[in-house]
Amino acid sequence: MLHNVGRRMPRVVSASRASCSSDDAVRVLPARRLLARAARSTTTTTTTNMTTTATRSFATKPPTQPPPPPPPSSSSPQAPNPAGRGPGNDGRSFRGQMLESINARMAREQAERAKLAQTRQTSAGTRNTATTFMLLFVGVACYFLGTKTPRDPDPASTLPLAATRPPRHHTSRAELEAAWADFVAIVGEDNVSTNPDDIRGHAISDWSSHQDDDLAADRDGPVHPKMPFCVLYPGSTDDVSRIMHVCHTRRIPVTGYSGGTSLEGNFAPTRGGVPGLGWEALNETLAELGLFFPPDPGPGAQIGGMIGTGCSGTNAYRYGTMRDWVLALTVVLADGTVVRTRQRPRKSAAGYDLTRLLVGSEGTLGLVTEATLKLAVRPPETSRVWTGDVAVPISRLPEAIEAAQADLAAAGLAGTIVGHVGDGNFHTIVLYDHPAQRPAAEEFVHRMVKRAIALEGTVTGEHGVGLVKRDYLPHELGEETVAAMRKIKAAFDPLCLLNCDKVVRMQKPKPGEVAEW
């Protein structure tokens, strides 16, 4: 029995150890409350059974029991409680320790959840920022590649007004001042003028029937924004080419200027920006050689402007118009490219006739810097002269003149009619004293133009289209023809830098801007 009892005693110790192990398991995993309770219940039952067995085995001689521990006092520390039952070394029960452990574990878990949520929120913001920058980078890259990749050309043969977009020009003060430095480097400071009087002289003309009220009221005050920024005086084709290269790079509009005798606002500035030899001086030089240049549009006109408008003059009936006397041209295009239209032979079938295309283009397709002209033998002088702007077939000229005279009288306006009878072209000079009479004069001209078209004539015989007559072209030529002209303009000058808004509109007019037909 003693032997058997000796063997069973370790089982009691083992039970205590198992109980301690179970208690340790509960402490390690306090969140699993049900498992911990089940473990404690099983361990307690096992320990009780084994203790009972041991008591029965030692009925004849009970085992020696160790003396009970002294009662705890406040001054002495408590003995450790390895079984985990009863008060601990700090006076807390096992249940209290377990609850405290569970609470601590839950607090740690809540702290970890809060930290994880904050990390996720920060990560989401970082991801959003990174995504935004990535999309921005891709957009910039696509835009850059798009500007470098040539677009497919517009397959249409014409450019209707409805399909146009307003030109974008850079005419801010800072941009123009930066361009001024480039101009000075090209032609020198003496050939770049920003003098207000010089600028007004190249923007306003008493000859012109086009009068901008803003510019007309600007003769004495500060320079109006519609005025040119400066006036340049280039000395060669290379100078003009370099100037146009600067303007093309900076998107600055340019208005070519010749003699300033235009009647239709051909050189009037429309978008700010930057605005030769006269035929009379040329003929004075040629007279010594027994030659002369036949076109004679009027005093003060210069060769460049005569080419731009395709002028004629009183000699047109016998000698023809400007197109008949220009053999070849050197032209600077909008981007600074220099082209020569043809060689000197009078007859040539080499390609398109760019010479005749550019004559009469009013500086909208290119700037003429050189011209090869035909000359005629000077005729003997005579005192018998017939001097005589719309034009009609000569057979209809009397009808047109009589109708214009009757309309002039009915409008209560003073005026006279002169013209080039030889080519059916007559000019009506309308006089008025008060600005209030100007609307009546404009309405008279409007009716005269309508009659010319009705008589199979033209809205302008030699003065060009400019700003005044551009809205009459669709009625004379048709919308499709004007759209084809607009396509040509866009091909030569896609940025609309050269004399923009002249001859054909390059953007839709404002409401009420075009007179009703």
C-alpha positions as CSV (number, residue, x, y, z in Angstrom):
1,M,0.0,0.0,0.0
2,L,2.8,2.3,0.8
3,H,4.4,1.5,-2.4
4,N,1.1,2.1,-4.3
5,V,0.6,5.3,-2.3
6,G,4.0,6.4,-3.3
7,R,3.2,5.9,-6.9
8,R,-0.1,7.7,-6.7
9,M,1.3,10.8,-5.0
10,P,3.0,12.1,-8.1
11,R,-0.4,12.0,-9.7
12,V,-1.6,14.6,-7.3
13,V,1.4,16.7,-8.1
14,S,0.8,16.1,-11.8
15,A,-2.8,17.2,-11.3
16,S,-1.6,20.4,-9.7
17,R,0.8,20.9,-12.5
18,A,-2.0,20.3,-15.0
19,S,-4.1,22.8,-13.2
20,C,-1.2,25.3,-13.3
21,S,-0.8,24.5,-17.0
22,S,-4.5,25.1,-17.6
23,D,-4.4,28.3,-15.7
24,D,-1.4,29.4,-17.7
25,A,-3.3,28.6,-20.9
26,V,-6.2,30.7,-19.7
27,R,-3.8,33.6,-19.0
28,V,-2.2,33.3,-22.4
29,L,-5.5,33.3,-24.3
30,P,-7.9,35.2,-22.1
31,A,-10.2,36.0,-25.1
32,R,-11.3,32.4,-25.3
33,R,-13.3,32.5,-22.2
34,L,-15.4,29.3,-22.8
35,L,-12.3,27.2,-23.5
36,A,-10.6,28.5,-20.3
37,R,-13.6,27.7,-18.1
38,A,-13.9,24.2,-19.6
39,A,-10.2,23.6,-19.0
40,R,-10.4,24.7,-15.3
41,S,-13.5,22.5,-14.7
42,T,-11.8,19.4,-16.2
43,T,-8.7,20.0,-14.2
44,T,-10.5,20.5,-10.9
45,T,-12.5,17.3,-11.3
46,T,-9.4,15.2,-12.1
47,T,-7.6,16.6,-9.1
48,T,-10.5,15.9,-6.7
49,N,-10.8,12.3,-7.9
50,M,-7.1,11.7,-7.5
51,T,-7.0,13.2,-4.1
52,T,-9.9,11.1,-2.9
53,T,-8.1,7.9,-4.2
54,A,-5.0,8.9,-2.3
55,T,-7.0,9.5,0.9
56,R,-8.5,6.0,0.7
57,S,-5.2,4.4,0.0
58,F,-3.6,6.0,3.1
59,A,-6.4,5.1,5.5
60,T,-4.1,3.3,7.9
61,K,-1.4,5.9,7.9
62,P,-2.3,9.3,6.6
63,P,0.5,11.2,4.9
64,T,2.3,13.9,6.8
65,Q,0.8,17.3,5.9
66,P,2.9,20.3,5.7
67,P,2.1,23.0,8.3
68,P,-0.3,25.6,7.1
69,P,1.2,28.8,6.0
70,P,1.0,31.8,8.3
71,P,-1.9,34.2,7.7
72,P,-1.0,37.0,5.3
73,S,-0.3,40.4,6.8
74,S,0.0,43.8,5.3
75,S,3.7,44.0,6.1
76,S,4.9,40.6,4.8
77,P,4.4,39.5,1.1
78,Q,2.1,36.6,0.3
79,A,3.4,33.3,-0.9
80,P,3.0,32.6,-4.5
81,N,-0.1,30.7,-5.6
82,P,1.1,28.2,-8.2
83,A,-2.3,26.6,-8.6
84,G,-3.8,29.9,-9.6
85,R,-6.7,29.6,-7.1
86,G,-7.6,32.0,-4.4
87,P,-6.0,35.4,-3.9
88,G,-2.8,36.1,-5.8
89,N,0.3,37.7,-4.5
90,D,-1.3,41.2,-4.9
91,G,-4.5,40.3,-3.2
92,R,-6.5,39.8,-6.4
93,S,-8.6,36.7,-7.2
94,F,-8.1,34.6,-10.2
95,R,-11.3,35.9,-11.8
96,G,-10.1,39.5,-11.3
97,Q,-6.8,38.6,-12.9
98,M,-8.5,37.0,-15.8
99,L,-10.8,39.9,-16.4
100,E,-7.9,42.3,-16.2
101,S,-6.0,40.3,-18.7
102,I,-9.0,40.2,-21.0
103,N,-9.5,44.0,-20.7
104,A,-5.8,44.6,-21.4
105,R,-6.0,42.3,-24.5
106,M,-9.1,44.1,-25.7
107,A,-7.5,47.5,-25.2
108,R,-4.5,46.4,-27.2
109,E,-6.7,45.1,-29.9
110,Q,-8.6,48.4,-30.0
111,A,-5.4,50.4,-30.2
112,E,-4.1,48.1,-33.0
113,R,-7.4,48.6,-34.9
114,A,-7.2,52.4,-34.5
115,K,-3.7,52.4,-35.7
116,L,-4.6,50.1,-38.6
117,A,-7.5,52.4,-39.6
118,Q,-5.3,55.4,-39.5
119,T,-2.7,53.7,-41.6
120,R,-5.3,52.7,-44.1
121,Q,-6.7,56.3,-44.2
122,T,-3.2,57.6,-44.7
123,S,-2.5,55.0,-47.4
124,A,-5.8,55.9,-49.2
125,G,-4.8,59.6,-49.3
126,T,-1.3,58.7,-50.5
127,R,-2.8,56.5,-53.2
128,N,-5.2,59.3,-54.3
129,T,-2.4,61.8,-54.5
130,A,-0.2,59.4,-56.4
131,T,-3.1,58.6,-58.8
132,T,-3.7,62.3,-59.3
133,F,-0.1,63.0,-60.2
134,M,0.0,60.0,-62.4
135,L,-3.1,61.1,-64.4
136,L,-1.6,64.6,-64.6
137,F,1.7,63.3,-65.9
138,V,-0.1,61.1,-68.5
139,G,-2.2,64.0,-69.6
140,V,0.8,66.3,-70.0
141,A,2.7,63.6,-71.9
142,C,-0.3,63.0,-74.2
143,Y,-0.7,66.7,-74.9
144,F,3.1,67.0,-75.7
145,L,3.0,64.0,-78.0
146,G,-0.2,65.3,-79.6
147,T,1.5,68.6,-80.4
148,K,4.5,66.8,-81.9
149,T,2.4,64.3,-83.9
150,P,1.0,65.8,-87.1
151,R,-2.8,65.7,-87.3
152,D,-4.6,64.3,-90.3
153,P,-5.4,67.1,-92.7
154,D,-8.9,68.3,-93.1
155,P,-10.3,66.4,-96.1
156,A,-12.8,69.1,-97.0
157,S,-11.9,71.3,-100.0
158,T,-13.5,74.4,-98.4
159,L,-13.7,76.0,-95.0
160,P,-17.2,77.2,-94.2
161,L,-17.5,80.1,-91.8
162,A,-19.5,77.9,-89.4
163,A,-16.5,75.5,-89.1
164,T,-14.0,78.2,-88.1
165,R,-12.6,78.8,-84.6
166,P,-11.5,82.3,-83.4
167,P,-7.8,82.8,-83.9
168,R,-5.7,82.8,-80.7
169,H,-3.1,85.6,-80.7
170,H,-0.7,86.5,-77.9
171,T,-0.8,90.3,-77.6
172,S,-0.3,90.8,-73.9
173,R,2.0,93.6,-72.9
174,A,4.7,91.3,-71.6
175,E,4.7,89.2,-74.9
176,L,4.9,92.3,-77.1
177,E,7.7,93.8,-75.0
178,A,9.6,90.6,-75.3
179,A,9.1,90.6,-79.1
180,W,10.2,94.3,-79.2
181,A,13.7,93.2,-78.0
182,D,13.8,90.6,-80.8
183,F,12.8,93.2,-83.4
184,V,15.5,95.6,-82.1
185,A,18.1,92.8,-82.5
186,I,16.9,92.3,-86.1
187,V,16.5,95.8,-87.6
188,G,18.1,98.1,-84.9
189,E,16.4,100.4,-82.4
190,D,16.1,103.2,-84.9
191,N,13.9,101.1,-87.2
192,V,11.4,100.1,-84.4
193,S,9.0,102.9,-83.6
194,T,6.6,103.1,-80.6
195,N,5.9,106.8,-81.1
196,P,2.1,107.3,-80.7
197,D,1.9,109.7,-83.7
198,D,3.8,107.2,-85.9
199,I,1.6,104.4,-84.7
200,R,-1.6,106.4,-85.4
201,G,-0.3,107.4,-88.8
202,H,0.0,103.7,-89.8
203,A,-3.4,102.7,-88.4
204,I,-5.8,105.6,-89.5
205,S,-6.2,107.1,-92.9
206,D,-8.4,110.0,-94.0
207,W,-8.6,108.2,-97.4
208,S,-10.4,105.2,-96.0
209,S,-14.2,104.8,-95.9
210,H,-13.7,102.4,-92.9
211,Q,-13.7,104.4,-89.7
212,D,-13.4,102.7,-86.4
213,D,-14.9,104.9,-83.8
214,D,-12.5,103.8,-81.2
215,L,-9.5,104.5,-83.4
216,A,-10.9,107.8,-84.7
217,A,-11.4,109.1,-81.1
218,D,-7.8,108.0,-80.3
219,R,-6.0,110.7,-82.3
220,D,-4.9,112.7,-79.2
221,G,-5.3,110.4,-76.2
222,P,-3.3,107.3,-75.2
223,V,-2.8,104.7,-77.8
224,H,-5.9,102.4,-78.1
225,P,-5.4,98.7,-77.6
226,K,-6.6,98.1,-81.2
227,M,-3.7,100.2,-82.4
228,P,-0.4,98.4,-83.5
229,F,2.1,98.0,-80.7
230,C,5.0,99.2,-82.9
231,V,5.9,100.1,-86.5
232,L,8.9,98.3,-88.0
233,Y,11.0,99.5,-90.9
234,P,12.8,96.4,-92.4
235,G,15.5,96.9,-95.0
236,S,15.6,93.6,-96.8
237,T,13.7,90.4,-97.4
238,D,15.9,88.7,-94.8
239,D,14.7,91.3,-92.2
240,V,11.1,90.6,-93.1
241,S,11.7,86.9,-92.9
242,R,13.2,87.1,-89.4
243,I,10.5,89.4,-88.2
244,M,7.8,87.0,-89.4
245,H,9.6,84.1,-87.7
246,V,9.5,86.0,-84.4
247,C,5.8,86.9,-84.9
248,H,4.9,83.3,-85.9
249,T,6.7,81.8,-82.9
250,R,5.0,84.3,-80.5
251,R,1.6,84.3,-82.3
252,I,1.7,88.1,-82.9
253,P,-0.5,89.4,-85.7
254,V,1.0,91.6,-88.5
255,T,-0.4,94.1,-90.8
256,G,1.5,95.0,-93.9
257,Y,1.7,98.7,-94.8
258,S,2.6,100.3,-98.1
259,G,1.5,103.8,-99.1
260,G,-1.5,104.1,-96.8
261,T,-4.0,105.2,-99.6
262,S,-6.4,102.3,-99.1
263,L,-10.1,103.2,-99.3
264,E,-11.6,100.0,-97.9
265,G,-9.7,99.6,-94.6
266,N,-7.2,97.2,-96.1
267,F,-4.4,98.1,-93.6
268,A,-6.6,99.1,-90.6
269,P,-5.5,97.1,-87.6
270,T,-8.0,94.6,-86.2
271,R,-6.0,92.8,-83.6
272,G,-3.2,95.1,-82.5
273,G,0.3,93.6,-83.1
274,V,2.8,95.0,-85.6
275,P,1.7,96.8,-88.9
276,G,8.1,100.9,-100.6
277,L,8.5,102.5,-103.6
278,G,5.6,104.6,-105.1
279,W,4.5,104.2,-108.7
280,E,4.9,107.9,-109.4
281,A,8.6,107.9,-108.3
282,L,9.1,104.8,-110.4
283,N,7.8,106.5,-113.5
284,E,9.9,109.6,-112.9
285,T,13.0,107.3,-113.0
286,L,11.7,105.3,-116.0
287,A,10.9,108.5,-118.0
288,E,14.6,109.1,-118.5
289,L,14.7,105.7,-120.4
290,G,11.5,106.3,-122.4
291,L,9.6,103.7,-120.4
292,F,6.7,103.8,-117.9
293,F,4.7,101.6,-115.6
294,P,1.0,101.8,-116.8
295,P,-1.1,101.1,-113.6
296,D,-2.0,104.4,-112.0
297,P,-4.5,103.9,-109.2
298,G,-4.0,107.3,-107.5
299,P,-1.4,109.6,-106.0
300,G,0.6,108.2,-103.1
301,A,0.0,104.6,-103.9
302,Q,3.1,102.3,-103.7
303,I,4.0,99.2,-105.5
304,G,3.3,96.9,-102.6
305,G,-0.2,98.2,-102.0
306,M,-0.9,98.1,-105.7
307,I,0.0,94.5,-105.8
308,G,-2.0,93.8,-102.7
309,T,-5.2,95.3,-104.0
310,G,-4.8,94.3,-107.7
311,C,-5.4,97.9,-108.7
312,S,-6.1,99.3,-112.1
313,G,-6.4,103.0,-112.8
314,T,-7.4,105.3,-115.6
315,N,-5.0,103.4,-118.0
316,A,-6.8,100.1,-117.4
317,Y,-8.9,100.2,-120.6
318,R,-5.8,100.2,-122.8
319,Y,-3.1,98.6,-120.6
320,G,-5.0,96.3,-118.3
321,T,-4.8,96.0,-114.5
322,M,-2.0,95.2,-112.0
323,R,-2.2,91.5,-112.6
324,D,-1.2,92.0,-116.2
325,W,2.1,93.8,-115.3
326,V,3.5,91.6,-112.5
327,L,5.7,88.8,-113.7
328,A,7.0,87.3,-110.5
329,L,7.0,88.0,-106.8
330,T,9.2,87.3,-103.8
331,V,7.0,86.7,-100.8
332,V,7.6,86.1,-97.1
333,L,5.0,83.7,-95.7
334,A,3.5,83.8,-92.2
335,D,6.1,81.6,-90.7
336,G,9.1,83.5,-92.3
337,T,9.5,81.2,-95.3
338,V,10.6,83.0,-98.4
339,V,9.2,81.9,-101.7
340,R,9.6,83.0,-105.3
341,T,6.5,82.6,-107.5
342,R,8.2,82.1,-110.9
343,Q,11.1,83.0,-113.1
344,R,11.2,85.9,-115.7
345,P,9.8,84.2,-118.8
346,R,6.6,85.9,-119.9
347,K,5.0,82.5,-120.8
348,S,5.3,79.6,-118.3
349,A,3.2,76.6,-117.5
350,A,5.2,75.5,-114.5
351,G,2.7,74.7,-111.8
352,Y,0.2,76.9,-110.1
353,D,0.1,80.6,-110.9
354,L,0.9,81.8,-107.5
355,T,1.7,85.2,-108.8
356,R,-1.8,85.9,-109.8
357,L,-3.1,84.3,-106.6
358,L,-1.0,86.7,-104.5
359,V,-1.8,89.8,-106.5
360,G,-5.0,91.1,-105.0
361,S,-4.7,89.1,-101.7
362,E,-4.3,92.3,-99.7
363,G,-1.4,91.0,-97.6
364,T,-3.5,88.1,-96.2
365,L,-1.4,85.3,-97.7
366,G,2.1,86.8,-97.5
367,L,4.2,89.9,-97.5
368,V,5.6,91.0,-100.9
369,T,9.2,92.1,-100.6
370,E,10.2,92.0,-104.3
371,A,8.3,92.3,-107.6
372,T,9.4,91.7,-111.1
373,L,7.3,94.1,-113.3
374,K,6.7,94.6,-117.0
375,L,7.2,98.0,-118.5
376,A,5.8,99.8,-121.5
377,V,7.1,102.3,-124.0
378,R,6.2,105.8,-122.8
379,P,3.5,107.2,-125.2
380,P,3.5,110.8,-126.4
381,E,1.9,113.4,-124.1
382,T,-1.7,114.6,-124.8
383,S,-4.2,116.9,-123.2
384,R,-7.3,115.0,-124.0
385,V,-8.1,112.8,-121.1
386,W,-11.3,110.9,-119.9
387,T,-11.2,110.3,-116.2
388,G,-13.8,108.4,-114.9
389,D,-16.1,101.8,-106.8
390,V,-18.1,99.2,-108.1
391,A,-17.8,97.9,-111.6
392,V,-20.3,96.5,-114.1
393,P,-20.2,95.3,-117.7
394,I,-19.7,98.4,-119.9
395,S,-23.1,97.8,-121.6
396,R,-24.8,98.3,-118.2
397,L,-22.7,101.2,-117.0
398,P,-25.1,104.0,-118.0
399,E,-27.9,102.2,-116.1
400,A,-25.8,101.9,-113.0
401,I,-24.7,105.5,-113.0
402,E,-28.2,106.9,-113.5
403,A,-29.6,104.7,-110.7
404,A,-26.7,105.9,-108.4
405,Q,-27.4,109.5,-109.2
406,A,-31.1,109.2,-108.5
407,D,-30.5,107.4,-105.3
408,L,-28.0,110.0,-104.2
409,A,-30.5,112.8,-104.7
410,A,-33.3,110.9,-102.9
411,A,-31.0,110.4,-99.9
412,G,-30.4,114.1,-99.6
413,L,-26.6,113.6,-99.9
414,A,-24.1,115.6,-101.9
415,G,-21.8,113.7,-104.2
416,T,-20.3,113.1,-107.5
417,I,-19.5,110.1,-109.8
418,V,-16.2,109.6,-111.6
419,G,-14.7,106.4,-112.9
420,H,-12.8,104.3,-115.3
421,V,-15.3,104.1,-118.1
422,G,-13.0,101.8,-120.1
423,D,-13.4,98.9,-117.7
424,G,-16.9,99.7,-116.4
425,N,-15.5,100.9,-113.0
426,F,-16.9,104.1,-111.5
427,H,-16.4,105.7,-108.1
428,T,-19.0,107.6,-106.1
429,I,-17.8,110.2,-103.7
430,V,-20.4,110.9,-101.0
431,L,-20.0,114.0,-98.9
432,Y,-21.6,114.8,-95.6
433,D,-20.9,117.4,-92.9
434,H,-22.3,115.9,-89.7
435,P,-21.6,112.4,-88.2
436,A,-25.3,111.9,-88.0
437,Q,-25.4,111.7,-91.8
438,R,-23.0,108.7,-91.9
439,P,-25.7,106.0,-91.5
440,A,-27.5,107.5,-94.5
441,A,-24.3,107.4,-96.6
442,E,-23.6,103.8,-95.6
443,E,-27.2,102.7,-96.6
444,F,-26.7,104.5,-99.9
445,V,-23.5,102.5,-100.6
446,H,-25.2,99.3,-99.5
447,R,-28.0,99.8,-102.1
448,M,-25.4,100.7,-104.8
449,V,-23.5,97.5,-104.1
450,K,-26.7,95.5,-104.4
451,R,-27.5,97.1,-107.8
452,A,-24.0,96.3,-109.0
453,I,-24.4,92.6,-108.2
454,A,-27.9,92.5,-109.7
455,L,-26.3,93.9,-113.0
456,E,-23.7,91.0,-113.0
457,G,-21.1,93.3,-111.7
458,T,-18.7,93.3,-108.7
459,V,-18.6,94.9,-105.3
460,T,-15.1,96.3,-105.9
461,G,-13.4,97.2,-109.1
462,E,-9.9,98.0,-107.8
463,H,-9.9,99.2,-104.2
464,G,-10.0,95.7,-102.8
465,V,-12.3,94.1,-100.3
466,G,-10.7,95.0,-96.9
467,L,-13.1,95.2,-94.1
468,V,-15.9,97.2,-95.8
469,K,-16.7,94.8,-98.7
470,R,-16.0,91.4,-97.1
471,D,-19.6,90.6,-96.2
472,Y,-20.7,91.3,-99.8
473,L,-18.5,88.6,-101.3
474,P,-20.9,85.7,-100.5
475,H,-23.6,87.5,-102.4
476,E,-21.4,88.1,-105.5
477,L,-19.5,84.8,-105.6
478,G,-21.5,82.4,-103.5
479,E,-20.8,80.9,-100.1
480,E,-18.9,77.9,-101.6
481,T,-16.4,80.2,-103.4
482,V,-15.8,82.3,-100.3
483,A,-15.3,79.0,-98.3
484,A,-12.7,77.9,-100.8
485,M,-10.9,81.3,-100.4
486,R,-11.0,80.8,-96.7
487,K,-9.4,77.4,-97.1
488,I,-6.6,79.0,-99.1
489,K,-6.1,81.6,-96.4
490,A,-5.9,78.8,-93.8
491,A,-3.4,76.9,-95.9
492,F,-1.0,79.9,-96.2
493,D,-1.6,81.3,-92.8
494,P,-3.1,78.8,-90.3
495,L,-2.6,81.1,-87.3
496,C,-4.2,84.0,-89.1
497,L,-1.3,86.4,-88.4
498,L,-1.2,88.3,-91.7
499,N,-3.8,91.0,-92.0
500,C,-6.3,88.9,-90.2
501,D,-10.1,89.5,-90.8
502,K,-9.6,91.0,-94.2
503,V,-11.1,89.8,-97.5
504,V,-12.9,86.8,-95.8
505,R,-14.0,86.4,-92.2
506,M,-12.0,83.9,-90.2
507,Q,-14.5,83.7,-87.4
508,K,-18.3,84.2,-86.9
509,P,-19.5,87.8,-86.8
510,K,-21.2,89.1,-83.7
511,P,-25.0,89.6,-83.7
512,G,-26.0,92.7,-85.7
513,E,-22.5,93.1,-87.2
514,V,-23.4,92.2,-90.7
515,A,-26.0,94.4,-92.5
516,E,-29.1,92.6,-93.7
517,W,-29.1,92.0,-97.4
